[in-house]
């Protein structure tokens, strides 16, 4: 069986599989949560295929996806993967959430993820969304402390502007920026991609197939469960 190759992500030393496994849909947003044994089997199959770069977030569930990953990584499997998780979004009521990047929250979120994942150190820790109520330098400053304490290895940003990426990178090297990039979502090519390339920051593209729209038939939306956020979003737009 041919295995997925390896690559350097960014210029800070992180090496990952050329293809990653986004775990969000196992627990949230893409319809109801999937059976846990099936998802653990899927993760193990991905690893056997050479896909070792796993992506989750404390926002997925919330929390249940990290717990799932923690179970899947038992039995010596943790040492075989590059694990990315995220912080920054917290639910405040049904359907509503706020973005936080203050130092106390950053530290508490990291500790929570470490506990749920049952690990000692996060390989790549993303700020899931930028808290515009305070300078990004404040958030990155706390993440830098977590690196120095050995709780995270590399820092990432998700859905950040080019100027925010530059400011963050000036405080501590940013290893990767996660963003939506596909044939139908290409606005990042104007400023963000060139900025990352200039600074030696890796790109992690999510929804490369448009969340399923580019790889499914004409009745894709009709066949989605009512709880799938892709269906809900399109209905709201229409």
C-alpha positions, 0 to 999 in steps of 0.5 A: 500500500502506497503511503502518504509522503512527508513534508516540512510545515513552515520553517521552524522544524515541524515535519508532518504528513503531506495530507492531514486528517481533519477530525471536526466532522467526527464529532460536530457540525457535519451532522450528528456525532459519528460512532466512537469505535468507527471514528477511532478505527478511521483514525488508525486506518489513516495512520497506517496510510501515512496520514499522521497530521491530525487536526482538532479543536476544543470548539468541536463538540465542544470538547468531545472531539479532543476526548475522542482523539485522546482515546484514539492515541492510546497504546503508544500511538501518540508518539506516531502523530503530529497533533494540532488543536485550537483555542479561541472560541467558547460557547456562551449560549445556544448557538452563540459563542465569543472569541477570546485571546486574553492570557488567562483564557489562553492558559486555561484553554491549553490546560483543558486541551492537554487534559482531554487529549491526555498528553503532555505537549501539543505539537501545533497550537492554533489561535482558532479565531483572532480576538479583536478586542485586544492586540494579537501581541498579547495573545502570542506573548502568552503562547510564547510562554507556553512554548517555553514551558514545554506545553506546546511546540509550535504556534499557529493562527487560523483565519488571520489577516496578513497584517495580523500574521506579521504582528504575531510573527514578530512576537514569536515565529508562527509555524502555520496558518490554517485557512480555507483554500480551494477552487471556490475560495481563493481570496487568500491568494491576494495577500495572505498566501504571499505573506506566509511565503515571505515569512516562511510560514506553512499553509494548512488548507482546510475544505480543499474540496469546498466542504464536499460541494466540489466532490459530490453530486447535484443533490449534495445539499438535499442529502445532508441531515438538517443538523449539518451546518453546511445546509443550515448556512446555505438556507440562511444565505438563501 
